[in-house]
């Protein structure tokens, strides 16, 4: 089962100290890569001065459970061009105030615009 939990606008920026910051609507996450851990998102409540905008567009947050061809995880998809999406697995969902960090893993599994999931996707919107 695929459920669309959230959708909106995102912005990915980089600060002058080369820290990536991901804005999902009004939620703010530092996107960091500590050595030997991989990429993680960390909840942030600070103001971040933009040095450069890396990407912006729509995002979709899906919850996937018992679906063929997809991992049973939270899937974050960022629009990277007209009709093009980049997928990420959030192993423990989006970070929040009680769990301030979580792994984010790029994946080729994309639900948005994928003909395999078209009927299910439109049923959710």
C-alpha positions in Angstrom: 0.0 0.0 0.0 1.2 3.5 -0.9 -0.1 6.5 1.0 0.8 10.1 0.2 1.4 11.6 3.6 2.5 15.1 2.6 3.2 17.3 -0.4 4.4 20.8 -0.8 7.3 23.0 -1.9 10.9 22.4 -1.1 14.1 24.4 -1.4 17.7 23.0 -1.0 20.3 25.6 -0.3 24.0 25.7 0.7 25.4 28.0 3.3 28.8 29.7 2.9 30.2 26.9 5.2 29.1 24.3 2.6 26.3 23.0 4.8 23.2 21.9 2.8 19.8 22.9 4.2 16.6 21.3 3.1 13.3 23.3 3.6 10.1 21.3 3.3 7.5 24.0 3.5 8.3 25.6 6.9 10.3 22.6 8.3 14.1 23.0 8.2 16.7 20.2 8.1 20.5 20.3 7.9 21.6 17.7 5.3 25.0 16.5 6.5 27.4 13.6 5.8 29.4 12.6 8.8 32.3 10.3 8.1 31.5 6.5 8.1 27.7 7.1 8.7 26.3 8.3 5.4 23.9 11.1 4.8 21.6 12.2 7.5 18.9 14.9 8.0 19.0 16.8 11.3 16.1 19.0 12.6 17.1 22.6 12.6 15.4 25.7 14.1 18.1 28.2 13.2 18.1 30.8 10.5 20.4 29.8 7.7 21.8 32.4 5.3 21.7 31.2 1.7 25.0 31.2 -0.2 23.5 29.4 -3.2 20.3 27.7 -4.1 20.9 24.1 -5.2 17.4 23.1 -6.1 13.7 23.9 -5.6 10.4 22.5 -6.6 7.7 20.2 -5.3 8.2 17.3 -2.9 6.1 14.3 -2.0 6.4 12.2 1.1 5.0 8.6 0.8 4.6 5.8 3.2 5.1 2.4 1.6 4.0 -0.9 3.1 3.9 -4.3 1.5 4.3 -3.0 -2.1 6.0 -4.9 -4.8 9.2 -3.3 -6.2 9.4 -0.8 -3.3 11.1 -0.9 0.1 8.7 -0.7 3.1 10.0 2.8 4.2 9.1 6.4 4.1 9.9 7.7 0.6 10.8 11.4 0.1 10.7 12.5 -3.6 12.0 15.8 -4.7 11.1 17.3 -8.1 14.4 17.9 -10.0 12.9 19.1 -13.3 9.6 19.1 -15.2 8.2 15.6 -14.5 11.5 14.3 -13.1 11.8 13.1 -9.5 14.7 12.0 -7.3 13.8 9.4 -4.6 15.2 9.0 -1.1 14.5 6.5 1.6 14.0 7.9 5.1 14.9 4.9 7.3 13.2 6.3 10.4 10.9 8.9 8.7 11.5 12.7 8.9 13.4 13.9 11.9 11.3 15.8 14.5 11.8 17.4 18.0 11.9 14.0 19.7 14.1 12.2 17.1 16.3 15.0 15.8 18.2 13.0 13.1 17.6 10.3 10.6 19.3 8.6 7.7 18.5 9.6 4.1 19.5 7.3 1.3 19.2 8.1 -2.4 17.2 5.5 -4.3 16.1 4.7 -7.9 12.7 3.8 -6.5 10.4 6.6 -7.7 6.7 6.6 -7.2 5.8 10.0 -8.8 5.2 9.7 -12.5 6.1 6.0 -12.5 3.6 4.1 -14.7 3.9 1.0 -12.3 2.2 3.1 -9.6 0.1 5.6 -11.7 -3.3 4.2 -10.7 -2.4 4.1 -7.0 -0.8 7.6 -7.1 -3.8 9.3 -8.7 -6.1 7.6 -6.2 -4.2 9.3 -3.4 -4.3 12.9 -4.7 
